[in-house]
Amino acid sequence: MKYLSTFSGIGGFELGIQQAYDNNFSRFLREKEKPEREGVEGQRNELHTKYSGAPRCIGFSEIDKYAASIYQKHFPNHKNYGDITKINEKE
């Protein structure tokens, strides 16, 4: 799932999504990789398939320069699209 973060602040929502995803992935990993089970490679492939659809932020919209600066430190690969009223949804 792809999403655009709007009114992003310093990225608290993205941190929450990331933490929820990481917790679910860790739980799934613990359930699937018990020592008594064989075929760990196959299980890893199953994990990759199941979690390849993880939420992915394609960018964010924040006009406060201080909040945007902190957001960029947390998520350096996210593009700031700036003022939400000036975003071209076709991009």
TITORSE-822978 format. One record per atom (N, C-alpha, C): residue number from 1; residue in three letters; atom name; x, y, z. Coordinates in pm, 1 decimal. Layout:
# TITORSE-822978
{NUM; ALA; CA; {X; Y; Z}}
...
END
This chain:
# TITORSE-822978
{1; MET; N; {84.0; -116.2; 0.0}}
{1; MET; CA; {0.0; 0.0; 0.0}}
{1; MET; C; {89.6; 124.0; 0.0}}
{2; LYS; N; {61.8; 216.8; -88.2}}
{2; LYS; CA; {133.0; 344.0; -93.7}}
{2; LYS; C; {42.9; 452.9; -36.5}}
{3; TYR; N; {104.1; 548.3; 33.3}}
{3; TYR; CA; {25.5; 659.6; 86.3}}
{3; TYR; C; {109.0; 787.1; 89.0}}
{4; LEU; N; {41.5; 900.3; 88.8}}
{4; LEU; CA; {103.3; 1030.8; 103.7}}
{4; LEU; C; {68.3; 1081.7; 243.3}}
{5; SER; N; {168.5; 1116.0; 319.1}}
{5; SER; CA; {147.0; 1168.1; 454.2}}
{5; SER; C; {116.5; 1317.0; 445.6}}
{6; THR; N; {0.5; 1357.4; 496.7}}
{6; THR; CA; {-37.1; 1499.0; 493.6}}
{6; THR; C; {-40.7; 1555.0; 635.2}}
{7; PHE; N; {-13.4; 1684.6; 646.1}}
{7; PHE; CA; {-7.2; 1751.6; 776.8}}
{7; PHE; C; {84.7; 1669.9; 868.3}}
{8; SER; N; {204.1; 1641.5; 820.5}}
{8; SER; CA; {292.8; 1538.9; 874.0}}
{8; SER; C; {361.5; 1570.7; 1005.0}}
{9; GLY; N; {378.6; 1698.4; 1035.8}}
{9; GLY; CA; {451.2; 1732.0; 1157.7}}
{9; GLY; C; {591.9; 1675.2; 1151.4}}
{10; ILE; N; {634.8; 1609.1; 1257.4}}
{10; ILE; CA; {770.2; 1553.6; 1260.9}}
{10; ILE; C; {774.1; 1404.8; 1224.1}}
{11; GLY; N; {660.6; 1350.5; 1180.9}}
{11; GLY; CA; {659.2; 1212.2; 1134.2}}
{11; GLY; C; {609.6; 1110.5; 1234.1}}
{12; GLY; N; {535.2; 1153.5; 1333.6}}
{12; GLY; CA; {484.0; 1061.0; 1436.1}}
{12; GLY; C; {395.8; 951.1; 1378.4}}
{13; PHE; N; {311.9; 985.0; 1282.1}}
{13; PHE; CA; {223.8; 885.2; 1220.8}}
{13; PHE; C; {306.4; 778.5; 1149.5}}
{14; GLU; N; {409.3; 821.2; 1075.7}}
{14; GLU; CA; {495.0; 725.0; 1005.7}}
{14; GLU; C; {570.5; 635.5; 1103.0}}
{15; LEU; N; {616.3; 692.4; 1213.1}}
{15; LEU; CA; {683.4; 610.9; 1314.2}}
{15; LEU; C; {588.9; 506.0; 1371.6}}
{16; GLY; N; {461.8; 544.1; 1392.3}}
{16; GLY; CA; {361.6; 450.2; 1442.7}}
{16; GLY; C; {334.7; 337.8; 1343.7}}
{17; ILE; N; {322.9; 371.6; 1215.7}}
{17; ILE; CA; {301.5; 268.7; 1112.2}}
{17; ILE; C; {420.4; 173.8; 1108.2}}
{18; GLN; N; {540.1; 231.8; 1110.6}}
{18; GLN; CA; {661.2; 150.2; 1106.2}}
{18; GLN; C; {668.8; 56.1; 1226.9}}
{19; GLN; N; {638.0; 106.0; 1344.6}}
{19; GLN; CA; {643.1; 24.5; 1465.4}}
{19; GLN; C; {538.7; -86.7; 1459.7}}
{20; ALA; N; {417.6; -56.0; 1415.9}}
{20; ALA; CA; {312.5; -157.5; 1406.2}}
{20; ALA; C; {351.8; -264.9; 1306.6}}
{21; TYR; N; {408.0; -225.8; 1193.6}}
{21; TYR; CA; {452.0; -321.9; 1092.2}}
{21; TYR; C; {564.1; -408.3; 1147.3}}
{22; ASP; N; {664.1; -345.6; 1211.9}}
{22; ASP; CA; {777.1; -420.9; 1267.1}}
{22; ASP; C; {731.4; -519.6; 1373.6}}
{23; ASN; N; {636.5; -479.0; 1459.8}}
{23; ASN; CA; {586.7; -569.0; 1564.0}}
{23; ASN; C; {513.9; -688.8; 1503.2}}
{24; ASN; N; {430.4; -665.5; 1402.7}}
{24; ASN; CA; {358.8; -775.8; 1338.1}}
{24; ASN; C; {454.6; -868.0; 1265.6}}
{25; PHE; N; {554.1; -811.8; 1198.8}}
{25; PHE; CA; {652.4; -892.7; 1127.8}}
{25; PHE; C; {730.9; -979.3; 1226.5}}
{26; SER; N; {772.6; -921.6; 1339.3}}
{26; SER; CA; {848.8; -996.4; 1440.1}}
{26; SER; C; {766.5; -1110.7; 1497.9}}
{27; ARG; N; {638.1; -1084.7; 1525.0}}
{27; ARG; CA; {550.6; -1188.7; 1578.0}}
{27; ARG; C; {535.6; -1301.3; 1476.7}}
{28; PHE; N; {513.1; -1266.4; 1351.5}}
{28; PHE; CA; {499.0; -1366.3; 1246.6}}
{28; PHE; C; {627.3; -1446.9; 1233.5}}
{29; LEU; N; {742.4; -1379.5; 1241.3}}
{29; LEU; CA; {871.6; -1446.4; 1231.2}}
{29; LEU; C; {890.2; -1546.2; 1345.5}}
{30; ARG; N; {855.6; -1506.7; 1468.8}}
{30; ARG; CA; {868.8; -1597.5; 1583.5}}
{30; ARG; C; {781.3; -1720.6; 1567.1}}
{31; GLU; N; {660.2; -1702.8; 1516.6}}
{31; GLU; CA; {569.3; -1815.8; 1499.2}}
{31; GLU; C; {618.8; -1912.8; 1391.9}}
{32; LYS; N; {679.6; -1860.5; 1288.4}}
{32; LYS; CA; {718.7; -1942.9; 1174.5}}
{32; LYS; C; {855.7; -2006.3; 1187.3}}
{33; GLU; N; {943.9; -1954.4; 1269.6}}
{33; GLU; CA; {1080.5; -2004.6; 1273.9}}
{33; GLU; C; {1111.6; -2074.2; 1406.5}}
{34; LYS; N; {1030.9; -2168.3; 1442.5}}
{34; LYS; CA; {1057.5; -2247.7; 1562.1}}
{34; LYS; C; {1168.6; -2346.9; 1530.1}}
{35; PRO; N; {1260.8; -2370.8; 1623.4}}
{35; PRO; CA; {1376.4; -2456.1; 1595.7}}
{35; PRO; C; {1341.3; -2597.5; 1549.9}}
{36; GLU; N; {1230.5; -2651.5; 1596.6}}
{36; GLU; CA; {1197.0; -2789.0; 1561.8}}
{36; GLU; C; {1143.4; -2802.9; 1419.5}}
{37; ARG; N; {1114.7; -2692.9; 1355.7}}
{37; ARG; CA; {1060.6; -2697.3; 1220.5}}
{37; ARG; C; {1172.0; -2699.4; 1117.2}}
{38; GLU; N; {1146.0; -2765.8; 1008.7}}
{38; GLU; CA; {1241.5; -2768.1; 897.9}}
{38; GLU; C; {1192.7; -2674.4; 788.9}}
{39; GLY; N; {1281.3; -2647.2; 693.6}}
{39; GLY; CA; {1242.5; -2565.6; 579.4}}
{39; GLY; C; {1239.2; -2417.4; 609.5}}
{40; VAL; N; {1336.1; -2368.1; 684.3}}
{40; VAL; CA; {1338.0; -2226.7; 722.3}}
{40; VAL; C; {1346.0; -2137.5; 598.2}}
{41; GLU; N; {1420.4; -2179.4; 494.3}}
{41; GLU; CA; {1430.4; -2098.1; 372.4}}
{41; GLU; C; {1293.4; -2076.7; 309.4}}
{42; GLY; N; {1213.4; -2182.5; 301.8}}
{42; GLY; CA; {1078.7; -2169.7; 247.6}}
{42; GLY; C; {994.4; -2075.6; 330.7}}
{43; GLN; N; {1012.3; -2081.3; 462.2}}
{43; GLN; CA; {937.8; -1992.3; 550.5}}
{43; GLN; C; {980.4; -1847.2; 529.9}}
{44; ARG; N; {1109.3; -1824.4; 507.9}}
{44; ARG; CA; {1156.9; -1688.1; 481.2}}
{44; ARG; C; {1096.0; -1634.7; 351.3}}
{45; ASN; N; {1084.4; -1720.2; 250.8}}
{45; ASN; CA; {1021.1; -1678.1; 126.1}}
{45; ASN; C; {874.5; -1642.4; 149.9}}
{46; GLU; N; {807.8; -1721.6; 234.8}}
{46; GLU; CA; {668.3; -1693.1; 269.2}}
{46; GLU; C; {657.4; -1558.7; 339.6}}
{47; LEU; N; {751.8; -1530.7; 430.9}}
{47; LEU; CA; {752.8; -1402.6; 501.6}}
{47; LEU; C; {769.4; -1288.2; 402.6}}
{48; HIS; N; {862.6; -1304.0; 311.3}}
{48; HIS; CA; {887.7; -1198.0; 213.7}}
{48; HIS; C; {762.2; -1170.6; 130.9}}
{49; THR; N; {696.1; -1276.2; 88.8}}
{49; THR; CA; {574.5; -1261.3; 9.4}}
{49; THR; C; {464.8; -1194.0; 90.1}}
{50; LYS; N; {445.4; -1238.8; 213.7}}
{50; LYS; CA; {338.5; -1185.1; 297.0}}
{50; LYS; C; {359.7; -1037.6; 329.0}}
{51; TYR; N; {484.7; -998.5; 352.7}}
{51; TYR; CA; {510.8; -862.6; 397.6}}
{51; TYR; C; {565.5; -771.5; 288.6}}
{52; SER; N; {565.1; -816.2; 164.2}}
{52; SER; CA; {612.4; -728.8; 57.3}}
{52; SER; C; {512.7; -616.1; 31.6}}
{53; GLY; N; {390.3; -629.8; 79.3}}
{53; GLY; CA; {289.3; -526.2; 61.5}}
{53; GLY; C; {282.6; -429.7; 178.7}}
{54; ALA; N; {392.5; -414.2; 250.2}}
{54; ALA; CA; {395.2; -324.5; 365.4}}
{54; ALA; C; {362.8; -181.2; 323.1}}
{55; PRO; N; {300.9; -104.5; 410.9}}
{55; PRO; CA; {270.4; 34.8; 377.9}}
{55; PRO; C; {398.1; 110.0; 339.4}}
{56; ARG; N; {390.4; 190.0; 233.6}}
{56; ARG; CA; {506.6; 264.8; 187.9}}
{56; ARG; C; {466.9; 409.3; 164.2}}
{57; CYS; N; {532.9; 498.3; 235.7}}
{57; CYS; CA; {506.4; 640.8; 222.1}}
{57; CYS; C; {578.8; 693.0; 98.3}}
{58; ILE; N; {504.2; 755.5; 7.2}}
{58; ILE; CA; {564.4; 807.2; -115.4}}
{58; ILE; C; {607.7; 953.3; -100.6}}
{59; GLY; N; {576.0; 1014.5; 9.9}}
{59; GLY; CA; {615.0; 1152.1; 34.9}}
{59; GLY; C; {530.3; 1211.9; 146.3}}
{60; PHE; N; {557.5; 1338.4; 175.2}}
{60; PHE; CA; {482.0; 1402.7; 282.3}}
{60; PHE; C; {452.8; 1547.3; 248.1}}
{61; SER; N; {358.7; 1605.4; 319.6}}
{61; SER; CA; {319.1; 1743.8; 299.0}}
{61; SER; C; {326.5; 1816.2; 432.9}}
{62; GLU; N; {422.8; 1906.3; 443.8}}
{62; GLU; CA; {439.0; 1984.4; 566.6}}
{62; GLU; C; {492.8; 2121.7; 529.1}}
{63; ILE; N; {429.9; 2229.0; 580.9}}
{63; ILE; CA; {474.5; 2363.9; 546.7}}
{63; ILE; C; {558.8; 2428.7; 656.7}}
{64; ASP; N; {553.1; 2375.2; 777.3}}
{64; ASP; CA; {635.4; 2429.9; 885.1}}
{64; ASP; C; {779.9; 2384.3; 863.9}}
{65; LYS; N; {870.9; 2480.5; 846.0}}
{65; LYS; CA; {1008.6; 2443.2; 810.7}}
{65; LYS; C; {1080.1; 2366.8; 921.8}}
{66; TYR; N; {1047.3; 2393.5; 1046.6}}
{66; TYR; CA; {1111.9; 2323.1; 1157.0}}
{66; TYR; C; {1062.0; 2178.6; 1167.8}}
{67; ALA; N; {931.4; 2160.5; 1154.9}}
{67; ALA; CA; {874.9; 2025.1; 1157.5}}
{67; ALA; C; {925.9; 1944.7; 1038.0}}
{68; ALA; N; {928.9; 2007.6; 919.5}}
{68; ALA; CA; {977.1; 1938.5; 799.5}}
{68; ALA; C; {1123.6; 1898.3; 814.1}}
{69; SER; N; {1202.1; 1982.2; 878.2}}
{69; SER; CA; {1344.2; 1952.1; 900.0}}
{69; SER; C; {1362.1; 1827.4; 987.0}}
{70; ILE; N; {1284.0; 1818.8; 1093.9}}
{70; ILE; CA; {1292.2; 1701.8; 1182.2}}
{70; ILE; C; {1238.5; 1578.3; 1110.9}}
{71; TYR; N; {1129.4; 1595.4; 1036.5}}
{71; TYR; CA; {1073.7; 1482.6; 959.1}}
{71; TYR; C; {1180.2; 1427.0; 865.8}}
{72; GLN; N; {1250.9; 1515.7; 793.7}}
{72; GLN; CA; {1352.2; 1472.5; 697.4}}
{72; GLN; C; {1467.9; 1398.9; 765.4}}
{73; LYS; N; {1496.9; 1434.1; 890.7}}
{73; LYS; CA; {1601.5; 1360.7; 964.2}}
{73; LYS; C; {1556.1; 1218.9; 994.9}}
{74; HIS; N; {1427.2; 1202.8; 1024.4}}
{74; HIS; CA; {1372.9; 1069.2; 1051.9}}
{74; HIS; C; {1358.0; 987.7; 923.5}}
{75; PHE; N; {1317.5; 1053.7; 816.0}}
{75; PHE; CA; {1286.0; 985.8; 689.6}}
{75; PHE; C; {1353.0; 1059.1; 573.0}}
{76; PRO; N; {1482.5; 1042.8; 556.1}}
{76; PRO; CA; {1555.0; 1119.1; 453.9}}
{76; PRO; C; {1515.1; 1087.7; 310.1}}
{77; ASN; N; {1452.4; 973.9; 286.0}}
{77; ASN; CA; {1414.3; 936.3; 149.5}}
{77; ASN; C; {1273.9; 982.2; 110.1}}
{78; HIS; N; {1202.0; 1046.7; 200.7}}
{78; HIS; CA; {1068.1; 1095.6; 169.8}}
{78; HIS; C; {1077.0; 1237.0; 114.3}}
{79; LYS; N; {1004.9; 1262.8; 6.2}}
{79; LYS; CA; {1002.6; 1394.8; -55.9}}
{79; LYS; C; {894.1; 1480.9; 8.9}}
{80; ASN; N; {927.9; 1605.4; 38.0}}
{80; ASN; CA; {829.1; 1699.5; 91.1}}
{80; ASN; C; {761.4; 1769.0; -26.8}}
{81; TYR; N; {631.4; 1746.8; -41.1}}
{81; TYR; CA; {554.6; 1809.2; -148.0}}
{81; TYR; C; {504.7; 1948.4; -109.3}}
{82; GLY; N; {533.7; 1991.9; 13.5}}
{82; GLY; CA; {500.1; 2127.5; 56.1}}
{82; GLY; C; {352.6; 2148.5; 85.4}}
{83; ASP; N; {306.1; 2266.2; 51.9}}
{83; ASP; CA; {168.6; 2308.7; 80.0}}
{83; ASP; C; {67.3; 2215.5; 13.1}}
{84; ILE; N; {-20.8; 2158.6; 91.4}}
{84; ILE; CA; {-118.5; 2061.8; 41.1}}
{84; ILE; C; {-210.7; 2122.2; -64.0}}
{85; THR; N; {-235.8; 2252.7; -55.5}}
{85; THR; CA; {-325.6; 2315.3; -152.6}}
{85; THR; C; {-259.9; 2333.5; -290.1}}
{86; LYS; N; {-130.2; 2310.5; -297.6}}
{86; LYS; CA; {-56.5; 2329.2; -424.5}}
{86; LYS; C; {-3.0; 2197.4; -480.8}}
{87; ILE; N; {-43.0; 2085.9; -423.2}}
{87; ILE; CA; {3.8; 1955.2; -471.8}}
{87; ILE; C; {-72.9; 1916.5; -597.4}}
{88; ASN; N; {0.8; 1875.3; -698.0}}
{88; ASN; CA; {-61.3; 1823.7; -821.2}}
{88; ASN; C; {-78.5; 1673.2; -802.6}}
{89; GLU; N; {-201.3; 1629.2; -786.0}}
{89; GLU; CA; {-229.0; 1487.6; -757.7}}
{89; GLU; C; {-190.2; 1395.6; -873.1}}
{90; LYS; N; {-163.2; 1450.4; -989.3}}
{90; LYS; CA; {-125.1; 1369.6; -1104.3}}
{90; LYS; C; {22.1; 1325.6; -1099.4}}
{91; GLU; N; {102.8; 1394.0; -1015.9}}
{91; GLU; CA; {246.1; 1360.8; -1006.8}}
{91; GLU; C; {268.0; 1230.4; -933.3}}
END
